[in-house]
Amino acid sequence: MSALLEAKQVSKHFGGLKAVDSVDMTINKGDIFGIIGPNGAGKTTFFNMCSGIYPITSGEIWLDGENITNMHSEVIARKGMARTFQNIQLFKYMSVLENVKIGFHINTKTRLWDSILHSSTYKKDEKLAEEKGLEILERVGLTEFKDTMAGNLSYGVQRRVEIARALALNPKILLIDEPAAGMNPNETKALMEFIKKLNKDGYTIAVIEHDMKFVMNTCNRILVLSFGKKICEGNPEHVKSDKEVNEAYFGKGILVREAGL
């Protein structure tokens, strides 16, 4: 397997606070890669550095063999990294298809005057976004909701729509921040199968999640952060048996029981 996303001794300081401290990470093509740790461990900050939202204090980020350290987020997105956030950010009064079509904006040629005048460029981009948006909805099993207002959907389906919108970027890697937060067990199970299906379809996925059963049964490799430092990285079996992980974060034996393994 070849490395797709790499962090090399990455740090982020906010004044005297070391939110992320000299973290190394390697995500290979084809991974479902989990990032776990307690609140305040630096997980979302780490995602924000990888995706260009936060500048890096020190270290390097590499995407598919290219150094993308401190590039702007829109540039990184064009290079193949898509991102979702902890809080769902759909346009609730727009349809599912319209929400997904917005994800294509970064690759369109339409400018302000094209939109106002409905130029040929605007019409061409709209047609392409419509066709590609419908293709994505069919691929991820959301076609039945294409005309439904996003705000009228269940929480679990809204999460899937948000991920579908990210797929409009045609990403090399998809970063998903706490997708199962606030879900009931049935929604969490459906999301787990959804992510596994995306992975089988060829998407490399990195996910931050607190639900240990979700992580241990979905991810093939896991990174554990604690107080901004990396304390473990490996497959689920390695992580669940790591003494430092259990003692520093989960408490002895808790990880194994919660994962049901």
C-alpha atoms as a printed R data frame, in Angstrom:
    type eleno elety resid chain resno       x      y       z
1   ATOM     1    CA   MET     A     1   0.000  0.000   0.000
2   ATOM     2    CA   SER     A     2   1.298  3.493  -0.846
3   ATOM     3    CA   ALA     A     3   0.990  6.499   1.457
4   ATOM     4    CA   LEU     A     4  -1.765  8.940   0.502
5   ATOM     5    CA   LEU     A     5  -1.801 11.374   3.449
6   ATOM     6    CA   GLU     A     6   1.224 11.841   5.692
7   ATOM     7    CA   ALA     A     7   1.903 14.044   8.696
8   ATOM     8    CA   LYS     A     8   5.545 14.477   9.600
9   ATOM     9    CA   GLN     A     9   6.266 15.838  13.092
10  ATOM    10    CA   VAL     A    10   3.260 18.156  12.840
11  ATOM    11    CA   SER     A    11   2.647 20.657  15.646
12  ATOM    12    CA   LYS     A    12   0.110 23.416  16.293
13  ATOM    13    CA   HIS     A    13   0.617 25.917  19.106
14  ATOM    14    CA   PHE     A    14  -1.924 28.456  20.289
15  ATOM    15    CA   GLY     A    15   0.271 30.739  22.346
16  ATOM    16    CA   GLY     A    16   1.715 28.529  25.057
17  ATOM    17    CA   LEU     A    17  -0.781 25.708  24.401
18  ATOM    18    CA   LYS     A    18   0.526 22.801  22.342
19  ATOM    19    CA   ALA     A    19  -2.754 21.574  20.832
20  ATOM    20    CA   VAL     A    20  -0.895 19.103  18.598
21  ATOM    21    CA   ASP     A    21   2.660 18.170  19.453
22  ATOM    22    CA   SER     A    22   5.044 16.528  16.941
23  ATOM    23    CA   VAL     A    23   2.545 14.020  15.513
24  ATOM    24    CA   ASP     A    24   3.478 11.545  12.776
25  ATOM    25    CA   MET     A    25   0.767  9.758  10.783
26  ATOM    26    CA   THR     A    26   0.515  7.722   7.601
27  ATOM    27    CA   ILE     A    27  -2.775  6.963   5.840
28  ATOM    28    CA   ASN     A    28  -2.423  4.533   2.960
29  ATOM    29    CA   LYS     A    29  -4.574  4.355  -0.144
30  ATOM    30    CA   GLY     A    30  -7.598  2.190   0.608
31  ATOM    31    CA   ASP     A    31  -7.578  2.749   4.383
32  ATOM    32    CA   ILE     A    32 -10.480  3.500   6.645
33  ATOM    33    CA   PHE     A    33  -8.326  5.304   9.181
34  ATOM    34    CA   GLY     A    34  -9.652  6.223  12.627
35  ATOM    35    CA   ILE     A    35  -8.425  9.041  14.872
36  ATOM    36    CA   ILE     A    36  -9.519  8.764  18.487
37  ATOM    37    CA   GLY     A    37  -8.780 10.394  21.819
38  ATOM    38    CA   PRO     A    38 -10.526 12.236  24.667
39  ATOM    39    CA   ASN     A    39 -12.043 15.717  24.330
40  ATOM    40    CA   GLY     A    40  -9.239 18.211  23.935
41  ATOM    41    CA   ALA     A    41  -6.816 15.621  22.564
42  ATOM    42    CA   GLY     A    42  -6.264 17.671  19.394
43  ATOM    43    CA   LYS     A    43  -8.202 15.519  16.919
44  ATOM    44    CA   THR     A    44 -10.181 18.244  15.155
45  ATOM    45    CA   THR     A    45  -7.218 20.623  15.291
46  ATOM    46    CA   PHE     A    46  -5.204 17.931  13.533
47  ATOM    47    CA   PHE     A    47  -7.883 17.578  10.821
48  ATOM    48    CA   ASN     A    48  -7.936 21.370  10.462
49  ATOM    49    CA   MET     A    49  -4.193 21.418   9.815
50  ATOM    50    CA   CYS     A    50  -4.386 18.596   7.275
51  ATOM    51    CA   SER     A    51  -7.158 20.359   5.359
52  ATOM    52    CA   GLY     A    52  -5.585 23.834   5.449
53  ATOM    53    CA   ILE     A    53  -8.003 25.489   7.855
54  ATOM    54    CA   TYR     A    54  -5.273 26.064  10.443
55  ATOM    55    CA   PRO     A    55  -1.680 26.978   9.563
56  ATOM    56    CA   ILE     A    56   0.903 24.560  10.931
57  ATOM    57    CA   THR     A    57   3.367 25.748  13.568
58  ATOM    58    CA   SER     A    58   5.950 23.164  12.516
59  ATOM    59    CA   GLY     A    59   6.196 19.950  10.530
60  ATOM    60    CA   GLU     A    60   4.877 18.931   7.108
61  ATOM    61    CA   ILE     A    61   1.709 17.545   5.527
62  ATOM    62    CA   TRP     A    62   1.985 15.488   2.328
63  ATOM    63    CA   LEU     A    63  -0.897 14.477   0.046
64  ATOM    64    CA   ASP     A    64  -0.249 11.807  -2.565
65  ATOM    65    CA   GLY     A    65   3.470 12.595  -2.664
66  ATOM    66    CA   GLU     A    66   3.084 16.393  -2.724
67  ATOM    67    CA   ASN     A    67   3.990 18.732   0.121
68  ATOM    68    CA   ILE     A    68   0.782 20.691   0.890
69  ATOM    69    CA   THR     A    69   1.984 22.279   4.131
70  ATOM    70    CA   ASN     A    70   0.123 25.557   4.838
71  ATOM    71    CA   MET     A    71  -1.605 25.657   1.471
72  ATOM    72    CA   HIS     A    72  -5.045 27.289   1.511
73  ATOM    73    CA   SER     A    73  -7.983 24.958   2.119
74  ATOM    74    CA   GLU     A    74  -9.522 25.552  -1.328
75  ATOM    75    CA   VAL     A    75  -6.202 24.641  -2.984
76  ATOM    76    CA   ILE     A    76  -5.966 21.468  -0.903
77  ATOM    77    CA   ALA     A    77  -9.569 20.618  -1.822
78  ATOM    78    CA   ARG     A    78  -8.715 20.924  -5.519
79  ATOM    79    CA   LYS     A    79  -5.772 18.590  -4.978
80  ATOM    80    CA   GLY     A    80  -8.107 15.870  -3.698
81  ATOM    81    CA   MET     A    81  -9.017 16.294  -0.030
82  ATOM    82    CA   ALA     A    82 -12.660 16.646   1.017
83  ATOM    83    CA   ARG     A    83 -13.809 17.390   4.558
84  ATOM    84    CA   THR     A    84 -16.968 17.248   6.672
85  ATOM    85    CA   PHE     A    85 -17.390 18.826  10.104
86  ATOM    86    CA   GLN     A    86 -18.737 17.920  13.550
87  ATOM    87    CA   ASN     A    87 -21.837 20.074  13.059
88  ATOM    88    CA   ILE     A    88 -23.927 19.301   9.986
89  ATOM    89    CA   GLN     A    89 -23.623 22.180   7.522
90  ATOM    90    CA   LEU     A    90 -26.325 21.460   4.975
91  ATOM    91    CA   PHE     A    91 -28.593 24.101   3.448
92  ATOM    92    CA   LYS     A    92 -31.793 22.958   5.139
93  ATOM    93    CA   TYR     A    93 -34.183 24.789   2.824
94  ATOM    94    CA   MET     A    94 -32.610 23.358  -0.312
95  ATOM    95    CA   SER     A    95 -33.198 19.906  -1.746
96  ATOM    96    CA   VAL     A    96 -30.751 17.042  -1.315
97  ATOM    97    CA   LEU     A    97 -29.756 17.284  -4.981
98  ATOM    98    CA   GLU     A    98 -29.194 21.041  -4.697
99  ATOM    99    CA   ASN     A    99 -26.965 20.491  -1.667
100 ATOM   100    CA   VAL     A   100 -24.879 17.946  -3.541
101 ATOM   101    CA   LYS     A   101 -24.636 20.200  -6.605
102 ATOM   102    CA   ILE     A   102 -23.057 22.903  -4.433
103 ATOM   103    CA   GLY     A   103 -20.152 20.532  -3.862
104 ATOM   104    CA   PHE     A   104 -19.174 20.897  -7.525
105 ATOM   105    CA   HIS     A   105 -18.621 24.661  -7.295
106 ATOM   106    CA   ILE     A   106 -14.871 24.361  -6.809
107 ATOM   107    CA   ASN     A   107 -14.503 22.715 -10.216
108 ATOM   108    CA   THR     A   108 -16.865 24.931 -12.217
109 ATOM   109    CA   LYS     A   109 -16.032 27.924 -14.408
110 ATOM   110    CA   THR     A   110 -19.147 29.969 -13.577
111 ATOM   111    CA   ARG     A   111 -18.497 33.465 -12.218
112 ATOM   112    CA   LEU     A   112 -20.840 36.054 -10.698
113 ATOM   113    CA   TRP     A   113 -21.915 37.602 -13.987
114 ATOM   114    CA   ASP     A   114 -22.438 34.168 -15.526
115 ATOM   115    CA   SER     A   115 -24.904 33.401 -12.717
116 ATOM   116    CA   ILE     A   116 -26.712 36.727 -13.097
117 ATOM   117    CA   LEU     A   117 -26.970 36.546 -16.883
118 ATOM   118    CA   HIS     A   118 -27.430 32.753 -17.108
119 ATOM   119    CA   SER     A   119 -24.645 32.596 -19.668
120 ATOM   120    CA   SER     A   120 -23.733 29.516 -21.685
121 ATOM   121    CA   THR     A   121 -20.983 28.780 -19.144
122 ATOM   122    CA   TYR     A   122 -23.540 28.868 -16.322
123 ATOM   123    CA   LYS     A   123 -25.939 26.576 -18.209
124 ATOM   124    CA   LYS     A   124 -23.167 24.114 -19.057
125 ATOM   125    CA   ASP     A   125 -21.968 23.973 -15.432
126 ATOM   126    CA   GLU     A   126 -25.530 23.579 -14.121
127 ATOM   127    CA   LYS     A   127 -26.205 20.690 -16.472
128 ATOM   128    CA   LEU     A   128 -22.970 18.961 -15.511
129 ATOM   129    CA   ALA     A   129 -23.601 19.459 -11.766
130 ATOM   130    CA   GLU     A   130 -27.129 18.070 -12.155
131 ATOM   131    CA   GLU     A   131 -25.941 14.957 -13.995
132 ATOM   132    CA   LYS     A   132 -23.010 14.282 -11.692
133 ATOM   133    CA   GLY     A   133 -25.107 15.023  -8.603
134 ATOM   134    CA   LEU     A   134 -27.688 12.436  -9.623
135 ATOM   135    CA   GLU     A   135 -24.895  9.933 -10.280
136 ATOM   136    CA   ILE     A   136 -23.521 10.427  -6.765
137 ATOM   137    CA   LEU     A   137 -26.956 10.088  -5.149
138 ATOM   138    CA   GLU     A   138 -27.546  6.856  -7.038
139 ATOM   139    CA   ARG     A   139 -24.102  5.542  -6.088
140 ATOM   140    CA   VAL     A   140 -24.649  6.180  -2.368
141 ATOM   141    CA   GLY     A   141 -28.293  5.093  -2.279
142 ATOM   142    CA   LEU     A   142 -29.904  8.492  -1.716
143 ATOM   143    CA   THR     A   143 -31.811  8.932  -4.982
144 ATOM   144    CA   GLU     A   144 -35.184  8.636  -3.241
145 ATOM   145    CA   PHE     A   145 -34.401 11.816  -1.279
146 ATOM   146    CA   LYS     A   146 -33.171 13.940  -4.214
147 ATOM   147    CA   ASP     A   147 -36.129 16.363  -4.115
148 ATOM   148    CA   THR     A   148 -36.552 16.349  -0.330
149 ATOM   149    CA   MET     A   149 -35.614 19.448   1.644
150 ATOM   150    CA   ALA     A   150 -32.465 18.602   3.610
151 ATOM   151    CA   GLY     A   151 -33.973 19.973   6.831
152 ATOM   152    CA   ASN     A   152 -36.818 17.445   6.635
153 ATOM   153    CA   LEU     A   153 -34.511 14.428   6.709
154 ATOM   154    CA   SER     A   154 -33.578 12.349   9.731
155 ATOM   155    CA   TYR     A   155 -30.268 13.155  11.381
156 ATOM   156    CA   GLY     A   156 -28.637 10.000  10.036
157 ATOM   157    CA   VAL     A   157 -29.675 10.683   6.433
158 ATOM   158    CA   GLN     A   158 -28.500 14.290   6.726
159 ATOM   159    CA   ARG     A   159 -25.052 12.983   7.645
160 ATOM   160    CA   ARG     A   160 -25.030 10.782   4.552
161 ATOM   161    CA   VAL     A   161 -26.081 13.722   2.375
162 ATOM   162    CA   GLU     A   162 -23.244 15.808   3.776
163 ATOM   163    CA   ILE     A   163 -20.779 13.052   2.906
164 ATOM   164    CA   ALA     A   164 -22.336 12.745  -0.569
165 ATOM   165    CA   ARG     A   165 -21.782 16.475  -1.096
166 ATOM   166    CA   ALA     A   166 -18.113 16.026  -0.177
167 ATOM   167    CA   LEU     A   167 -17.870 13.304  -2.837
168 ATOM   168    CA   ALA     A   168 -18.741 15.932  -5.450
169 ATOM   169    CA   LEU     A   169 -15.124 17.084  -5.130
170 ATOM   170    CA   ASN     A   170 -14.061 13.667  -6.462
171 ATOM   171    CA   PRO     A   171 -11.617 13.376  -3.547
172 ATOM   172    CA   LYS     A   172  -8.576 11.172  -3.194
173 ATOM   173    CA   ILE     A   173  -9.254 11.146   0.550
174 ATOM   174    CA   LEU     A   174 -12.327 12.014   2.612
175 ATOM   175    CA   LEU     A   175 -11.945 13.411   6.157
176 ATOM   176    CA   ILE     A   176 -15.066 12.903   8.300
177 ATOM   177    CA   ASP     A   177 -15.307 14.536  11.736
178 ATOM   178    CA   GLU     A   178 -17.467 12.682  14.304
179 ATOM   179    CA   PRO     A   179 -20.124 11.393  11.882
180 ATOM   180    CA   ALA     A   180 -21.920  9.229  14.474
181 ATOM   181    CA   ALA     A   181 -22.293 11.978  17.082
182 ATOM   182    CA   GLY     A   182 -25.935 12.227  18.196
183 ATOM   183    CA   MET     A   183 -27.050  9.120  16.305
184 ATOM   184    CA   ASN     A   184 -29.112  6.287  17.692
185 ATOM   185    CA   PRO     A   185 -27.774  2.711  17.370
186 ATOM   186    CA   ASN     A   186 -29.691  1.998  14.149
187 ATOM   187    CA   GLU     A   187 -28.447  5.190  12.511
188 ATOM   188    CA   THR     A   188 -24.889  4.433  13.630
189 ATOM   189    CA   LYS     A   189 -25.043  0.935  12.155
190 ATOM   190    CA   ALA     A   190 -26.378  2.313   8.855
191 ATOM   191    CA   LEU     A   191 -23.602  4.906   8.777
192 ATOM   192    CA   MET     A   192 -20.997  2.229   9.452
193 ATOM   193    CA   GLU     A   193 -22.204  0.216   6.463
194 ATOM   194    CA   PHE     A   194 -22.358  3.386   4.367
195 ATOM   195    CA   ILE     A   195 -18.702  4.213   5.069
196 ATOM   196    CA   LYS     A   196 -17.624  0.633   4.386
197 ATOM   197    CA   LYS     A   197 -19.448  0.757   1.036
198 ATOM   198    CA   LEU     A   198 -17.715  4.011   0.096
199 ATOM   199    CA   ASN     A   199 -14.398  2.391   0.932
200 ATOM   200    CA   LYS     A   200 -15.202 -0.634  -1.248
201 ATOM   201    CA   ASP     A   201 -16.037  1.805  -4.047
202 ATOM   202    CA   GLY     A   202 -12.456  3.060  -3.869
203 ATOM   203    CA   TYR     A   203 -12.520  5.962  -1.416
204 ATOM   204    CA   THR     A   204  -9.814  6.362   1.218
205 ATOM   205    CA   ILE     A   205 -11.411  7.636   4.424
206 ATOM   206    CA   ALA     A   206 -10.132  9.180   7.657
207 ATOM   207    CA   VAL     A   207 -12.635  9.523  10.495
208 ATOM   208    CA   ILE     A   208 -12.636 11.110  13.946
209 ATOM   209    CA   GLU     A   209 -15.081  9.328  16.217
210 ATOM   210    CA   HIS     A   210 -15.824  8.793  19.926
211 ATOM   211    CA   ASP     A   211 -17.949  5.685  19.427
212 ATOM   212    CA   MET     A   212 -15.425  2.911  20.038
213 ATOM   213    CA   LYS     A   213 -17.610  0.131  18.671
214 ATOM   214    CA   PHE     A   214 -17.958  2.141  15.470
215 ATOM   215    CA   VAL     A   215 -14.193  2.710  15.194
216 ATOM   216    CA   MET     A   216 -13.106 -0.807  16.046
217 ATOM   217    CA   ASN     A   217 -15.558 -2.397  13.633
218 ATOM   218    CA   THR     A   218 -15.077  0.043  10.764
219 ATOM   219    CA   CYS     A   219 -11.435  1.175  10.673
220 ATOM   220    CA   ASN     A   220  -8.501 -0.979   9.615
221 ATOM   221    CA   ARG     A   221  -5.965  1.342  11.253
222 ATOM   222    CA   ILE     A   222  -6.243  3.776  14.164
223 ATOM   223    CA   LEU     A   223  -4.267  6.719  15.559
224 ATOM   224    CA   VAL     A   224  -4.689  7.602  19.246
225 ATOM   225    CA   LEU     A   225  -4.033 11.152  20.487
226 ATOM   226    CA   SER     A   226  -3.876 12.315  24.088
227 ATOM   227    CA   PHE     A   227  -3.175 15.906  25.102
228 ATOM   228    CA   GLY     A   228  -1.934 16.647  21.608
229 ATOM   229    CA   LYS     A   229   0.542 13.764  21.488
230 ATOM   230    CA   LYS     A   230   0.407 10.527  19.567
231 ATOM   231    CA   ILE     A   231   0.404  7.580  21.964
232 ATOM   232    CA   CYS     A   232  -0.398  4.743  19.583
233 ATOM   233    CA   GLU     A   233  -0.985  3.887  15.923
234 ATOM   234    CA   GLY     A   234  -1.882  0.494  14.486
235 ATOM   235    CA   ASN     A   235  -4.668 -1.934  13.684
236 ATOM   236    CA   PRO     A   236  -7.652 -2.323  16.059
237 ATOM   237    CA   GLU     A   237  -6.173 -5.387  17.772
238 ATOM   238    CA   HIS     A   238  -2.963 -3.512  18.509
239 ATOM   239    CA   VAL     A   239  -4.774 -0.410  19.789
240 ATOM   240    CA   LYS     A   240  -7.231 -2.234  22.034
241 ATOM   241    CA   SER     A   241  -4.411 -4.144  23.724
242 ATOM   242    CA   ASP     A   242  -2.068 -1.181  24.138
243 ATOM   243    CA   LYS     A   243  -1.543 -0.525  27.842
244 ATOM   244    CA   GLU     A   244  -0.887  3.196  27.447
245 ATOM   245    CA   VAL     A   245  -4.076  3.671  25.437
246 ATOM   246    CA   ASN     A   246  -6.203  1.887  28.022
247 ATOM   247    CA   GLU     A   247  -4.653  3.631  30.999
248 ATOM   248    CA   ALA     A   248  -4.325  7.133  29.552
249 ATOM   249    CA   TYR     A   249  -7.701  7.366  27.874
250 ATOM   250    CA   PHE     A   250 -10.110  4.480  28.283
251 ATOM   251    CA   GLY     A   251  -9.299  3.081  31.692
252 ATOM   252    CA   LYS     A   252  -8.134 -0.502  31.971
253 ATOM   253    CA   GLY     A   253 -10.282 -2.903  29.988
254 ATOM   254    CA   ILE     A   254 -12.902 -0.401  28.863
255 ATOM   255    CA   LEU     A   255 -11.887 -0.352  25.215
256 ATOM   256    CA   VAL     A   256 -12.276 -4.092  24.811
257 ATOM   257    CA   ARG     A   257 -15.710 -4.158  26.423
258 ATOM   258    CA   GLU     A   258 -17.074 -1.184  24.512
259 ATOM   259    CA   ALA     A   259 -15.868 -2.594  21.212
260 ATOM   260    CA   GLY     A   260 -17.533 -5.908  21.971
261 ATOM   261    CA   LEU     A   261 -14.400 -7.767  20.941
